[in-house]
Amino acid sequence: MKNEILEIGRVVNTHGIRGELKIQPWCDDPAIFDELEYIYIDGRRYVITRSRFHKTCEIVAVEGIDNINDAELLKNKIVTVEREQLGELPEGTYYIADIIGLSVVTDTGAELGKIGQVISTGSNDVYEVEREGKKPLLLPVIDEVVKEVNIDEGYVTVSLMKGLADDEV
C-alpha cells in the first residue's frame, strides 16, 4: 500500500534571524517547494509564506516561526507532505517510498529479494536488493535491466545482464 505521507527533506539549519528554515530537499526537483502551500514538520502543519533555492538547500519561511529561536527547535526534523499535494508523476517515474520493499524477480521467474534502498548516482538510480544469506545485489535502473515496475502488485521484474550478480541466477 502506498504511503499517503511522503518525506521530502530535512531541516538542516536556520537561515538568518527571522526564523527561515534551511531544508535539504530529498526530491528530484527542489522547485516543488515553490508550489506547496504547506509542509509538515514533526507532525505539525506549517503554511509556507516564502521559499527560494539557495546553493544546495531550499530556504523556507513558514507561518508561526518568525525568529531564530523557534527555528532552532526544528533543526534535524524531517519535512513531509501529503501525497496528493505533489500531483501525478510522469509515466515511468516513482516515489522512492513506493519502490522500497518491492519484491524483485527475474524475467525467468527467479526471486532475488526485496529492494532495501534506492541509491541516486546522478546518471541513474541503483536498486539495492537485499537477499537472504547473500550480500546485497546492486541493480542499475536502466531499460536493459529493469523491465517492469508494478507498484500495485508489489514487484519489479528485472533482466540480469552478465556480471551483475556474482552468483548468476
Helices and strands as residue ranges (DSSP letters): E 5-15, E 20-25, H 32-35, E 38-41, E 44-54, E 57-62, H 68-72, E 78-82, H 83-86, H 96-99, E 103-106, E 111-120, E 125-130, E 137-140, E 146-150, E 155-158
